[in-house]
């Protein structure tokens, strides 16, 4: 890429977009921090309330026990309110799920193929906060199924599927009953969850199930702040997908049919899916302080119409936030994966239809993800090679015009207006496109943002090591300061250093091949910009800085080969002379530019005459 004046302008635009993006991100972080501080006070108040509820000295606990006794007496639950919790485990190739008879629901899900930050297996929905429950009528009282003890589960096999069934022990003479049936499939993260309500008209109010789903996303990555920034609540309401980053708001109310609700904490998902639909409901969430090592706690209250048969169908998904895994269900779940969202949604098609297919193809025969990234980089550079060649050709033409540009500078001295007018005429006569050098730089902007989204969301990179980086999905912190440096952090990423140094080498090489710049901003920007990258890249995933390093190395190699072995400078000079002999037609843009320059020149001359 030749750094003629317009190439440098391309760098200025690129820098402005970079800083605009990260300024916007930093602003979001500040807003998130304010929201978090407000939430801390509210969270403490809730915790104090819960503590009072569980205080054995509190008179309210006696009232709860008295109410439970009354419920048991009126509904003949046969001890379902005072049973003993039993855990039943079912293991597949993908996960181990533990079921509890308390509420007849999952207790936790352990993913067999993913390690947590403490080298154990990742567990989802594994806290006391997590539960699935709904209200039922028991005589004149109500109870939550999540507080009741179902009978020991019946476990059966249906081919490769394991069926786990829980039954609530009502009196056989009451003609009512509740069964929770879970179908665990081989090689599938999706779990079927069917509820059979016999006597639904007696158990529910107005034929609606008021389902409560509480989900806690525990910290799984080393950098909790980055994990929170990449955690979202998503849903499909009335056929339309929408999402919210957890730090920007704290609740959503649904007034139209909802297909599913999900929480994505960067690399892992929890989804509650209605096989028919939820008629209405709401979800609210809180963001605990970082020291609790909890990303978000979400509380969902959804209404489900119950048919005369009394059967209600759900699905549960606890697993990786993998686009291909979620895409196969054809439910729109993959839309929650950040391949480009919000103001950067324009890069999502690039990720879906170019980056992701190429990535999947390469990783099919290459095991090391660092090499996969390098090969992906080569593919991208090959894709934009026609533009790259045109950029270098434009640079070679600018180099050929250096002697004539130098003469113009000598002729006009410090008169920049006159210099610009004659320089534009020179470019037009020689057939040189002054914007040719900056087009590839501008074209790489969407590629960069596409890969930023892709590398931040790709679960493939989680825990993948390469060279000195232990995890390509996070920054490599080989150099640790032990203290925090403003704008930089408490570490220095080696891949960031390689990205900065290779960018600096490109600037030095390119500026040595282009005309001298009289404008100090344009002259020194190519050297200053790589230094800015140090602060921009230091906290980004090392996969992205490794990509940038490889891309820069390819640029240096291409620059040297094309300039010295492919482009014939004598032919370029001959072509320029040939272009000068041809009749010229001005584009409207050129006409406007020249008119503006002529007007500025005349205004300057008038000002000088006035001073005299």
C-alpha positions in Angstrom: 0.0 0.0 0.0 1.7 3.3 -1.1 1.4 6.2 1.3 0.9 9.0 -1.2 -1.1 11.9 0.1 -4.4 10.2 -0.5 -3.2 7.0 1.0 -2.3 9.0 4.1 -5.8 10.5 4.0 -7.1 6.9 4.0 -5.1 6.2 7.1 -6.6 9.3 8.7 -10.1 8.1 7.9 -9.2 4.6 9.2 -7.8 6.1 12.4 -10.9 8.2 12.9 -13.2 5.1 12.4 -11.0 3.1 14.8 -11.1 5.8 17.5 -14.8 6.4 16.9 -15.5 2.7 17.4 -13.5 2.4 20.6 -14.8 5.8 21.9 -18.3 4.4 21.4 -17.3 1.2 23.2 -15.7 3.1 26.1 -18.8 5.2 26.4 -20.9 2.1 26.6 -18.6 0.7 29.3 -19.0 3.9 31.4 -22.8 3.7 31.0 -22.6 0.1 32.0 -20.5 1.0 35.1 -23.1 3.6 36.2 -25.9 1.0 35.7 -23.9 -1.5 37.7 -23.4 0.9 40.6 -27.1 1.5 40.8 -27.7 -2.2 40.6 -25.3 -2.9 43.5 -27.4 -0.9 45.9 -30.6 -2.6 44.7 -28.9 -6.0 44.9 -27.8 -5.4 48.5 -31.3 -4.5 49.5 -32.6 -7.7 47.9 -29.9 -9.8 49.6 -30.8 -8.3 52.9 -34.4 -9.2 52.3 -33.5 -12.7 51.4 -31.3 -13.0 54.5 -34.1 -11.9 56.7 -36.3 -14.5 55.1 -33.9 -17.3 55.9 -33.2 -16.1 59.4 -34.5 -18.8 61.7 -35.2 -16.2 64.3 -37.5 -14.3 61.9 -41.2 -14.9 62.7 -41.9 -15.0 58.9 -40.3 -18.5 58.6 -42.9 -19.8 61.0 -45.7 -18.4 58.8 -44.2 -20.1 55.7 -44.1 -23.4 57.5 -47.6 -23.0 58.7 -48.7 -22.2 55.2 -46.9 -25.3 53.8 -48.7 -27.5 56.4 -52.0 -26.0 55.4 -51.2 -26.6 51.7 -50.2 -30.2 52.3 -53.4 -30.9 54.3 -55.8 -29.4 51.8 -54.2 -30.9 48.7 -53.2 -34.4 50.0 -49.7 -34.0 48.6 -48.4 -36.9 50.7 -45.2 -35.1 51.9 -44.3 -33.5 48.6 -43.6 -30.3 50.5 -41.2 -31.9 53.0 -39.3 -34.5 51.0 -35.6 -35.2 50.5 -33.7 -34.0 47.5 -32.3 -36.7 45.2 -30.0 -36.2 42.3 -30.0 -38.3 39.1 -27.3 -38.0 36.5 -27.5 -38.7 32.8 -24.3 -38.5 30.7 -23.9 -38.1 27.0 -20.9 -37.4 24.8 -21.5 -33.7 25.0 -22.6 -33.1 28.6 -23.5 -34.6 32.0 -26.9 -33.3 33.3 -28.0 -33.7 36.9 -31.7 -33.8 37.6 -33.3 -33.1 41.0 -36.6 -34.3 42.3 -37.1 -30.9 44.0 -39.2 -29.2 41.3 -38.5 -32.1 38.9 -36.0 -30.1 36.9 -32.3 -29.9 36.0 -29.9 -29.2 38.8 -26.9 -28.4 36.7 -25.4 -29.1 33.3 -21.6 -29.9 32.9 -20.2 -29.5 29.4 -17.7 -32.4 28.7 -15.7 -30.5 26.0 -15.1 -27.2 27.7 -12.9 -26.3 30.6 -13.6 -23.4 33.0 -11.0 -20.9 34.2 -10.1 -23.2 37.1 -9.4 -26.2 34.8 -12.6 -28.0 35.7 -15.5 -28.5 33.3 -17.8 -25.6 32.5 -21.1 -25.9 34.5 -24.2 -24.0 33.5 -27.4 -23.4 35.5 -25.5 -24.7 38.5 -26.4 -22.2 41.3 -29.1 -22.1 44.0 -30.5 -19.2 42.0 -31.3 -21.4 38.9 -34.7 -23.0 38.7 -37.8 -23.7 36.7 -41.1 -23.4 38.4 -44.8 -22.5 37.9 -47.7 -21.8 40.2 -50.4 -24.4 40.9 -53.6 -24.2 43.0 -53.9 -26.5 46.0 -57.3 -26.0 47.5 -57.5 -22.4 48.6 -53.7 -21.9 48.5 -51.1 -21.8 45.8 -47.6 -23.4 45.6 -44.6 -23.3 43.4 -43.6 -26.6 41.8 -40.0 -25.6 42.2 -40.5 -25.9 46.0 -42.2 -29.3 45.9 -40.6 -32.8 45.9 -41.5 -35.1 43.0 -41.2 -38.8 43.2 -38.0 -40.5 42.2 -37.6 -40.3 38.4 -38.4 -43.2 36.1 -35.6 -43.5 33.5 -36.2 -45.3 30.2 -34.4 -45.6 26.9 -35.8 -44.9 23.5 -33.0 -45.8 21.0 -30.2 -43.3 21.8 -32.5 -41.1 23.8 -32.8 -41.1 27.6 -36.2 -40.3 29.0 -36.4 -39.0 32.6 -39.9 -38.6 34.1 -40.8 -37.0 37.4 -44.3 -37.3 38.9 -45.8 -35.2 41.7 -47.5 -37.5 44.3 -51.1 -36.3 44.5 -53.8 -38.3 46.1 -55.0 -40.9 43.6 -58.6 -40.0 44.3 -58.1 -36.3 43.4 -58.0 -37.0 39.6 -55.2 -34.4 39.2 -51.5 -35.0 38.5 -48.3 -33.5 37.2 -45.6 -35.2 35.2 -42.3 -33.6 34.0 -40.7 -35.5 31.2 -37.2 -34.7 29.9 -35.7 -36.3 26.7 -31.9 -36.2 26.6 -30.7 -36.9 23.1 -27.4 -38.3 22.0 -25.0 -35.7 20.5 -27.5 -32.9 21.0 -27.5 -30.0 23.5 -31.2 -29.5 23.1 -33.3 -31.1 25.8 -37.0 -31.7 25.4 -39.1 -30.7 28.4 -42.8 -31.7 28.4 -45.2 -31.0 31.2 -48.4 -33.1 31.5 -51.1 -31.5 33.7 -54.0 -33.8 34.5 -56.9 -31.6 35.8 -55.3 -28.5 34.5 -58.5 -26.5 35.1 -58.1 -27.3 38.8 -54.4 -26.6 39.0 -54.1 -23.4 36.9 -55.8 -20.1 36.8 -57.8 -19.4 33.7 -56.0 -22.1 31.8 -52.6 -20.3 31.8 -49.3 -21.6 33.1 -47.3 -18.8 34.8 -43.8 -20.2 34.2 -40.8 -18.8 36.0 -37.2 -19.4 34.7 -34.3 -18.2 36.7 -30.9 -18.4 35.1 -27.5 -17.3 36.5 -24.5 -17.0 34.2 -21.4 -17.6 36.3 -18.1 -16.2 35.2 -16.3 -18.6 32.8 -13.5 -16.4 31.3 -10.5 -14.8 32.9 -11.5 -11.2 32.0 -14.9 -10.7 33.6 -15.4 -7.1 32.3 -14.9 -8.2 28.7 -17.3 -11.2 29.3 -20.0 -8.8 30.7 -19.6 -6.5 27.7 -20.3 -9.6 25.4 -23.3 -10.9 27.4 -26.7 -10.3 26.0 -30.3 -11.2 26.5 -32.1 -12.1 23.3 -35.6 -13.3 22.2 -37.9 -13.6 19.2 -41.2 -11.8 19.8 -43.9 -11.9 17.2 -41.4 -13.4 14.7 -38.8 -10.6 15.1 -35.4 -11.1 16.8 -34.2 -8.5 19.3 -31.4 -8.4 21.9 -30.1 -6.2 24.7 -26.6 -6.0 26.2 -26.9 -6.5 29.9 -25.3 -3.2 31.0 -27.7 -1.0 29.0 -31.1 -1.9 30.4 -32.4 -4.3 32.9 -35.9 -5.6 31.8 -38.1 -6.3 28.8 -41.9 -6.7 28.8 -43.6 -8.9 26.2 -47.1 -8.2 25.0 -46.9 -10.3 21.8 -46.2 -14.1 21.3 -42.6 -15.1 22.1 -40.9 -18.1 20.7 -37.9 -18.2 22.9 -35.7 -16.3 25.4 -32.0 -16.7 25.7 -29.0 -15.5 27.6 -25.6 -15.5 25.9 -22.5 -14.9 28.0 -20.0 -14.6 25.2 -19.3 -18.4 24.6 -22.2 -20.2 26.3 -25.9 -20.0 26.1 -29.0 -20.8 28.0 -32.3 -20.9 26.1 -35.9 -21.5 27.2 -38.0 -22.4 24.1 -41.8 -22.8 23.9 -42.7 -25.4 21.3 -45.9 -23.5 20.7 -45.3 -20.0 22.1 -45.4 -17.9 25.2 -48.4 -15.6 25.0 -46.9 -12.8 27.1 -44.5 -12.1 30.0 -41.4 -10.3 31.0 -37.7 -10.8 31.8 -35.5 -8.7 34.2 -31.9 -9.1 35.0 -29.3 -7.8 37.4 -25.5 -7.5 37.1 -23.8 -8.4 40.4 -20.4 -6.8 41.3 -17.3 -8.4 39.7 -16.1 -9.9 43.0 -19.1 -12.3 43.0 -17.8 -13.8 39.8 -21.4 -13.8 38.3 -22.0 -12.2 34.9 -25.8 -11.8 35.2 -28.9 -13.1 37.0 -32.0 -13.2 34.9 -35.6 -13.7 36.1 -38.2 -14.6 33.5 -42.0 -14.8 34.0 -43.9 -16.1 31.0 -47.5 -17.1 30.4 -48.2 -20.2 28.4 -51.7 -21.2 27.2 -52.6 -24.8 28.2 -54.8 -26.8 25.9 -57.6 -29.2 27.1 -55.1 -32.1 26.9 -53.1 -30.4 29.6 -49.8 -31.0 27.7 -47.3 -28.1 27.5 -44.1 -28.5 25.5 -40.7 -26.7 26.0 -37.1 -27.2 25.1 -34.0 -26.3 27.0 -30.6 -25.5 25.6 -27.5 -25.3 27.7 -24.4 -25.3 25.6 -21.8 -23.4 23.6 -22.6 -20.3 21.7 -21.7 -21.9 18.4 -23.3 -20.5 15.2 -23.4 -23.9 13.4 -24.8 -25.7 16.4 -27.6 -23.3 16.9 -28.3 -22.8 13.2 -29.4 -26.4 12.7 -32.5 -26.0 14.9 -34.0 -23.5 12.5 -35.4 -21.4 15.4 -33.3 -18.2 14.9 -31.2 -19.0 18.0 -28.0 -18.3 16.0 -29.0 -14.7 15.7 -27.9 -14.1 19.3 -24.3 -14.9 18.2 -22.5 -11.6 17.6 -21.3 -11.8 14.0 -22.1 -8.1 13.7 -24.7 -6.3 15.7 -26.0 -2.7 16.2 -24.1 -0.1 14.2 -21.8 -2.9 12.9 -24.6 -5.1 11.6 -23.4 -4.4 8.1 -20.5 -6.9 8.6 -22.8 -9.8 9.6 -23.3 -11.0 6.0 -19.5 -10.8 5.4 -19.0 -13.1 8.5 -21.9 -15.5 7.7 -21.3 -16.0 4.0 -17.5 -15.5 3.6 -15.5 -15.6 6.9 -17.4 -18.4 8.6 -17.5 -20.9 5.6 -13.8 -20.3 4.9 -13.0 -20.7 8.6 -14.9 -24.0 8.8 -13.2 -25.3 5.6 -9.7 -24.5 6.8 -10.2 -25.9 10.4 -11.5 -29.1 8.8 -7.9 -30.0 7.8 -5.8 -27.8 10.1 -5.8 -28.5 13.8 -3.9 -25.5 15.1 -6.1 -22.4 15.2 -3.1 -20.0 15.0 -2.3 -21.5 11.6 -6.0 -21.4 10.7 -6.0 -17.7 11.3 -2.9 -17.3 9.2 -4.5 -19.2 6.3 -7.7 -17.2 6.6 -5.6 -14.0 6.4 -3.9 -15.2 3.2 -7.4 -16.0 1.8 -8.6 -12.5 2.6 -5.5 -10.9 1.1 -6.0 -13.0 -2.0 -9.6 -11.8 -2.2 -8.6 -8.1 -2.2 -5.5 -8.6 -4.3 -6.9 -6.8 -7.4 -7.4 -3.7 -5.3 -4.0 -4.1 -3.6 -2.3 -4.3 -7.0 -4.1 -1.2 -8.2 -3.0 0.6 -5.0 0.7 -0.3 -5.6 0.3 0.7 -9.3 -1.1 4.0 -8.2 1.9 4.4 -5.8 4.3 3.6 -8.7 2.7 6.3 -10.8 3.0 8.8 -8.0 6.7 7.9 -7.6 7.2 8.5 -11.4 5.7 12.0 -10.9 8.0 12.9 -8.0 10.4 15.0 -10.1 7.6 17.0 -11.6 5.9 17.4 -8.2 9.2 18.7 -6.8 9.4 21.3 -9.6 5.9 22.5 -8.7 6.8 22.9 -5.1 9.9 24.9 -6.1 7.7 27.0 -8.5 5.0 27.9 -6.0 7.0 27.9 -2.8 4.6 28.2 0.2 1.5 28.9 -2.0 -0.4 25.7 -1.1 -3.5 26.8 -3.1 -1.6 27.2 -6.4 0.3 24.0 -5.7 -2.9 22.0 -5.2 -4.4 23.4 -8.5 -1.3 22.5 -10.6 -0.9 19.2 -8.9 -4.5 18.2 -9.8 -3.9 19.2 -13.4 -0.7 17.1 -13.4 -2.6 14.1 -12.1 -5.3 14.5 -14.7 -2.8 14.9 -17.6 -0.9 11.8 -16.5 -4.0 9.7 -15.9 -3.2 9.1 -12.2 -6.1 8.5 -9.8 -5.1 10.4 -6.6 -7.5 8.2 -4.6 -6.1 4.9 -5.9 -3.8 4.4 -3.0 -6.4 4.7 -0.2 -9.1 2.4 -1.5 -7.6 -0.9 -0.2 -7.1 0.8 3.2 -10.8 1.8 3.3 -11.9 -1.6 2.1 -10.1 -3.3 5.0 -12.2 -1.4 7.5 -15.3 -3.7 7.3 -13.0 -6.7 7.2 -11.4 -5.6 10.5 -14.7 -5.1 12.2 -16.1 -8.3 10.8 -13.1 -10.2 12.3 -13.3 -8.3 15.5 -16.9 -9.6 16.0 -16.0 -13.1 14.7 -12.9 -13.6 16.9 -14.7 -12.2 20.0 -17.6 -14.6 19.5 -15.9 -17.8 18.1 -16.0 -20.5 20.7 -13.4 -22.4 18.6 -10.8 -20.0 19.9 -11.6 -20.4 23.5 -8.6 -22.0 25.2 -6.8 -22.5 21.9 -3.1 -21.9 22.4 -0.6 -20.7 19.8 3.1 -19.7 20.3 3.1 -17.8 23.6 -0.6 -17.1 23.7 -2.5 -19.6 26.0 -5.9 -18.5 24.8 -6.5 -16.9 21.4 -9.9 -15.6 22.5 -8.3 -13.4 25.1 -5.3 -11.0 25.1 -1.9 -12.6 25.7 -0.5 -11.1 28.9 3.0 -12.5 28.9 4.4 -9.1 30.0 2.7 -8.2 33.3 3.3 -4.8 35.0 1.8 -5.6 38.4 0.1 -2.2 38.2 -2.4 -0.4 35.9 -1.3 2.1 33.3 -4.0 4.4 32.0 -5.4 3.5 28.5 -3.0 0.5 28.4 -3.9 -1.8 31.4 -1.7 -3.9 33.6 -0.1 -6.0 30.8 1.5 -5.7 27.4 0.4 -8.1 24.7 3.2 -9.5 22.6 1.0 -10.0 19.6 0.0 -6.3 20.0 3.7 -5.4 19.8 4.2 -7.5 16.6 1.2 -5.8 15.1 2.5 -2.3 16.0 6.1 -3.0 14.8 5.0 -4.5 11.4 2.6 -1.5 10.9 5.5 0.8 11.6 7.7 -1.0 9.1 5.0 -0.6 6.5 4.9 3.1 7.2 8.7 3.6 7.0 9.0 1.6 3.8 6.0 3.3 2.1 7.0 6.8 3.1 10.5 6.2 1.7 8.9 5.5 -1.7 6.5 8.5 -1.9 6.9 12.2 -2.3 7.7 14.4 0.7 4.6 15.8 2.4 4.6 19.5 3.3 1.6 19.1 5.6 3.0 17.9 9.0 -0.2 16.0 9.9 -0.2 14.0 6.7 3.6 13.6 6.9 3.8 12.1 10.4 0.3 10.4 10.6 1.6 7.1 9.2 4.2 6.9 11.9 1.9 8.0 14.7 -1.0 5.7 13.8 0.9 2.4 14.7 1.6 3.8 18.1 -2.1 4.4 18.6 -2.7 0.8 17.8 -0.7 -0.2 20.9 -3.4 1.3 23.1 -6.3 0.1 20.9 -5.2 -3.5 20.5 -3.7 -4.3 23.9 -6.9 -5.6 25.4 -8.3 -7.3 22.3 -8.3 -11.0 21.6 -4.9 -12.2 20.6 -6.5 -13.9 17.5 -7.2 -10.4 16.1 -3.7 -9.0 16.8 -2.2 -12.2 15.3 -4.3 -11.7 12.2 -3.2 -8.1 11.9 0.5 -9.2 12.3 0.2 -11.8 9.5 -1.7 -9.3 7.3 1.1 -6.7 7.8 3.8 -9.3 7.0 2.0 -10.2 3.8 1.7 -6.4 2.9 5.5 -5.9 3.3 6.3 -8.9 1.2 3.8 -7.9 -1.5 5.1 -4.3 -1.5 8.6 -5.4 -2.1 7.9 -8.0 -4.8 5.4 -5.9 -6.8 7.4 -2.8 -6.7 10.7 -4.5 -7.6 9.7 -7.4 -9.8 6.2 -6.9 -11.2 5.7 -3.2 -11.9 7.8 -1.9 -14.8 8.5 1.7 -14.0 9.7 2.5 -17.6 6.4 1.3 -18.9 4.6 3.5 -16.4 6.5 6.5 -17.6 5.7 5.7 -21.2 2.1 5.3 -20.3 2.0 8.6 -18.5 3.4 10.3 -21.5 0.9 8.6 -23.7 -2.0 9.7 -21.5 -0.7 13.3 -21.7 -1.2 13.3 -25.5 -4.8 12.2 -25.2 -7.7 14.7 -25.0 -8.9 15.1 -21.4 -12.4 15.2 -20.2 -13.0 16.4 -16.7 -15.4 14.6 -14.3 -17.9 16.7 -12.4 -15.9 16.0 -9.2 -12.7 17.3 -10.9 -14.5 20.4 -12.2 -15.9 21.2 -8.7 -12.5 20.6 -7.1 -10.8 22.9 -9.6 -13.5 25.6 -9.2 -13.1 25.5 -5.4 -9.3 25.7 -5.7 -9.5 28.6 -8.2 -11.9 30.5 -5.9 -9.6 29.9 -2.9 -6.7 31.1 -5.0 -8.5 34.3 -6.1 -9.6 35.0 -2.5 -6.0 34.7 -1.3 -4.8 37.0 -4.0 -7.4 39.6 -3.0 -6.4 39.3 0.6 -2.8 39.9 -0.2 -3.7 43.0 -2.4 -5.8 44.3 0.5 -2.8 44.1 2.9 -0.7 46.1 0.5 
